[in-house]
């Protein structure tokens, strides 16, 4: 099943994960719009829209003619937002499914 999210939000999620995981550290430059678009097989305008969302959220800063850089505290802010979204949006459904399937903590922690 394909992700119903718009492409720019899926790209934003990829960039957010890379910031949280430290692949783009605080103060580090993000790839250019064109470079990231080529890497992802996406339209540069779509990537620009994803980057604009980060800028609007205060997670990156733009230096004209130089590039875009991850702001200090961006990883912590993104992690907190993802944690909140998981706990309020995803976890309740997962919890219901776990109960419906009769899974125990042991089942969930067993090596696959």
C-alpha positions in Angstrom: 0.0 0.0 0.0 1.4 3.4 -0.9 1.7 6.2 1.6 -1.2 8.6 1.2 0.8 11.6 2.4 1.8 14.2 -0.2 5.3 13.8 -1.6 6.6 16.9 0.0 5.6 15.6 3.4 7.2 12.2 2.8 10.4 14.1 1.8 10.1 16.2 4.9 9.8 13.0 7.0 13.0 11.7 5.4 14.9 14.9 6.2 13.5 15.0 9.7 14.6 11.4 10.3 18.1 12.3 9.0 18.3 15.3 11.4 17.1 13.2 14.4 19.5 10.4 13.6 22.4 12.9 13.3 23.1 12.4 9.6 22.5 16.2 9.3 23.9 17.5 12.5 23.1 20.9 14.0 24.9 23.6 12.1 25.5 21.2 9.1 24.4 22.1 5.6 21.5 20.3 4.1 21.9 19.1 0.5 20.9 21.6 -2.1 17.4 21.4 -3.4 18.6 20.1 -6.8 21.0 17.5 -5.2 18.3 16.2 -2.8 15.7 16.1 -5.6 18.1 14.1 -7.9 18.9 11.7 -5.0 15.2 11.1 -4.2 14.0 11.2 -7.8 11.7 14.1 -7.0 10.8 17.4 -8.5 13.0 20.2 -7.2 9.9 22.3 -6.6 8.5 19.6 -4.3 11.8 19.4 -2.4 11.8 23.2 -2.1 8.3 23.0 -0.6 9.6 20.5 2.0 12.6 22.8 2.8 10.2 25.8 3.1 8.2 23.9 5.8 11.4 23.4 7.8 12.3 27.0 7.4 8.7 28.1 8.5 9.0 25.8 11.5 12.3 27.5 12.5 14.3 24.2 12.1 16.7 25.4 9.4 18.3 28.8 8.5 19.0 30.0 5.0 22.2 31.8 4.1 21.6 33.4 0.7 24.1 32.1 -1.8 25.6 29.6 0.7 22.9 27.1 1.6 20.5 25.9 4.2 21.7 24.8 7.7 20.2 22.8 10.5 19.5 25.1 13.5 20.6 24.3 17.0 18.0 22.3 18.8 16.3 21.1 15.6 16.9 17.4 16.4 15.4 17.7 19.9 12.4 19.7 18.6 11.8 17.1 15.8 12.2 14.2 18.2 9.7 15.7 20.7 7.2 16.4 17.9 7.5 12.9 16.5 7.2 11.4 20.0 4.0 13.3 20.6 2.6 12.4 17.2 3.4 8.7 17.8 1.8 8.7 21.3 -1.4 10.5 20.2 -1.9 9.2 16.7 -0.1 5.9 16.1 0.2 4.2 19.5 -3.5 4.0 20.3 -4.2 2.1 17.1 -1.2 -0.2 17.7 -2.3 -0.8 21.2 -5.8 -1.8 20.0 -4.3 -4.1 17.4 -2.0 -5.7 20.0 -5.0 -6.4 22.2 -7.1 -7.6 19.3 -4.4 -10.1 18.4 -3.8 -11.2 22.0 -0.1 -10.4 21.9 1.8 -10.3 25.1 4.9 -8.2 26.0 6.9 -11.4 25.6 5.5 -11.9 22.1 6.4 -8.3 21.2 10.0 -8.5 22.6 10.8 -11.9 21.1 13.6 -12.0 18.6 12.2 -12.3 15.1 
